[in-house]
């Protein structure tokens, strides 16, 4: 049980360190870093490497933003097998719609409740 927590913390930390290095060393903007991490998760998923990482690290691989890329590819591939090219588009949104909707709703509520500093 302790090993499971260790590997989740370590793998999740490595993903976060990569993101921080993209900010600090490569001087990428938050949008570029976010996009790069999502695309890297999608590429790893496309090659079949992200699911073994999830099996190994658990929440350490499912919580970071790279998992969003994995979810997009999994949804697209699953629906493409059933509905062809149209399934690629609908599958991505079907799998990720709850997360996207939650981000929009909670972002809106946060904007109503809090004033920005500046």
N, C-alpha and C positions, 0 to 999 in steps of 0.2 A: 504494500500500500504506500509506504514511504517513497519507494522508487518511482511509483506512478506520479506522485506530486513533484518529485525532483525533476523528472524528465519533462513534465508539462511546464514547470517553471523555467527550465533551461531552454527548451525549444522556443517557447513564447518569448523569453528574454532575448534570444538570438535574433528572432524576427524583429523585435523592437530595436535592438542595437543596429541592425541593418538599416532600418528606417531612420534612426538618429544619425547614422553615418552619412546617409544620403542628404540629410539636412546640413550637417556640419562640414563634411569634407567635400562632397560634390556640389554643395551650395544650391541644391534643388529647392524649388518652392514646395509648400505643402501639397498643392494640387498635383505637381509632377511626382512627388514621392508617393502619394496615395495611388495615383494611376499606375506607377511602376510596380508597386506591391500587389495591386489587384491583378495586373497583367501577369506578373510572375507566378501568382497563385493559379491563374488560369492555364498558363503554360505547363506548370508542374502537373496540374490535373489532366491536361491533354495527353501528357506522356505517361499517365498512370502512376505518378510519384507522390501525389498529395494524399491520397487515401492511405497508403502505408504510413505516411507521416502522422496522420490523424490517429491511426491505430496505435502507433507508438507513443505519441505525445498527448493524445486526448485534447483537453481544453487548451493546451499550449499551442495547438495548431488550428483549433476551431474558433478561437476568440479573435485573433488578429485579423486585419483587413485582407490578408492573403486568402483567407477562407471564403471571402465573398467571390473572388475570382473562381475558386473551386466550385462554389455553388452555381455560378453562372454556367460554367462548362458542363457540370453534371446535369443540370436542368435542360440545357440545349441538346446534349447528346441523347438523353432519355426520350425527349419528345421528338427528336429528329428520327429516331428509330420507328416511332409510331405514326408520325404525321408528315414526314419529309421535311422539306425546306421551311415550310411555315412553322413546323414544330420547333425549329431552331430558335426563332424569335419568341414564340409564345412560351417555350420551355424556360428560357432565361427569366422571364418576368413572373411566371407561375411560381417558381421556386423562391425567388427573392422578393416577391411583392410584400410580404408581411414585414420584412426588415426595412424596406424602403418606405412603406407607409408609416411604420413606427417612427422612423427618423424624421419624416416630414411633420407628423402630428406633434411629437415631443419637441421638435425644434420650434414649431409655431407656439406651443404653450410656453416654452422658455422665453421666446421673444416677447410674449405678452406680459410675463411675470417679472422679467428683469430688464434693467436699463443697461445699455453698454457703457463701458468706461471710455472716456476719450474726449 
